[in-house]
Amino acid sequence: MAGNGSSVTTQPLLPVFDGEKYEYWSIKMKTLFKSQELWDVVEQGITVDGAGSDEEQRLNKKRDSKALFFIQQAVHESIFSKIAAANTANDAWMTLQTVYKGSSKVIAVKLQSLRRDFETLHMKNGESVHDYLSRVDAIVNQMRTYAA
């Protein structure tokens, strides 16, 4: 089929969020949205107040629908009910962020807990340097996901 000169476009493989490790899933989804030039729509939403030409508004609505489709496809059925009523990609994204990442107060508490873990971290007897550094790296990466 590819030999007849036609080009075939494929949809990107979507990471499916099942309620676990939201931070890692959201990083993957942000990268996907950026690669599809949709992140601005997800992050900021679209305006329907008449700003821009009719063609620009139509294109923004189309981009928003595409981003919302990606989000809907990238969540497990058990999660979908939480975003089923969302009309825009931004609504769905913010709902998932609030439910699974938490509010700014919750994030601050999680970061404070991780900071305490980091400050009290020490090498265990018989632990290799590699294993210790892996534990340090894991905490630092968790802190980065909440700070992003």
N, C-alpha and C positions, 0 to 999 in steps of 0.2 A: 504494500500500500504506500509506503513512503517513497517508493521508486517512481511514482507517477508525477513527481514534482510538487505535490501539495504539501503544505506545511501543517503539522499537527501541533496544536497547543494543548498542554496538559495543565490541569489544576495542581497547585502545590499540595504536597502531603501535609495535612493538618494534624497538629498534636492534639489529642483528645484529653480534655480536662475531666477527671472523674471525682473531683473533690479533694484530692491530695496534691500537695506541692504546688499550690497556686502560683507562688512567686516564679518558679521555673517555667511553668506553662505561660505565664503572662510575658516573660522575656521572649520566649519563642514566638508568641503571637505578635508582639511588637515588631520583631524582626520581619515576620511575614508581612505585616501591614506596611512597613517601610519599603519592602521590596516591591510591593504592589502600588506604592504611592497612595496609600489610604490612611496612614497613621494620623495625619492632621484631621481627617474626618472623625476618626474614632476618639481622638484626644479632645478636640475642641467642639465637635458636633457641627451641624450645618445650620445656617440661618435661613429662615423662610420669610423674612421681613421685606422681601422684594429687592434686596441688595444684589446688584449684578444683573446681567441680561437674562432673558428667559432661557437662553441656551446654557449659560453658566449655572443657573439654578437647576435645570434638568440634569446636567452632568454631575453636579454635586449630589443630587438625590440618587442618581444611579450609583455613584461611588459609595454613598452611605448604604444603599441597599446591598451592594456587593460586600462591604465590610460586615454588615449585620448578618448576611448569609454565612460568611466565614466564621463568625462567632458562634452562630447557631449550630453549624456543622462541627465545631471544635469542642463542644461540650457533650458529656454523656447524657443520656435520656433523663437520668435522675436529677441532673442540674438544669436541664432545659426549662423545666417548669418555672424556675426562678426568673428567667429572662423572656418567657413566651410573650408577655404583654409589652415588651419593649418595642417601640416604634422606630428607634434609631440605634445605630451602632454605639453611639456615646451612651445612651440610656442602658443598653445591655452591658457595656464595658464597666460603667460606674456601678451598676448593680452587683456584678461579680466581684469587683474590687472591694466594695463595702462589705459584702457577705464573707468573702474568703481572705482578704488581706486585712480588713478591719478599718476602723476609723483612724484618724490621725492620733487620737489618744491611745488606742490599742497598739498602733505601730510604735509609738514612743515607748510604751511599756515593754514591747518585744525587743526593741533596740537596747533598752536599758538592761534587760535580762541578758541579752547576748554580750553586752559590754562587760557585765559582771563575770560571765563565763570566761570571756577573753582575759580579763584582768587576773582571774584566779587560776588560769590554766598553768599547769606545770607538767613536766615530764614524769611519767610513772616509772617505777623500778622495772628494769628489764625492757622498757619500751625503746624501740629503735628511733633514731632521729627522724627517719622517713615517716613513721607512723605518727609521731608527735606533730611534725609539720603538716601532715594531712589533716589532723584534728584542728590545728590552727587555721589552716586554709578553709576548712568547712565552716568554721564560725565566721571568719572574715567574709566569705561569700554570702552567707545568710544575712549578715549585716548590710552588705551591698544591695541585696535584693529588696530589703525594706527601705533603704535610703533612696533608691531609684524612683 
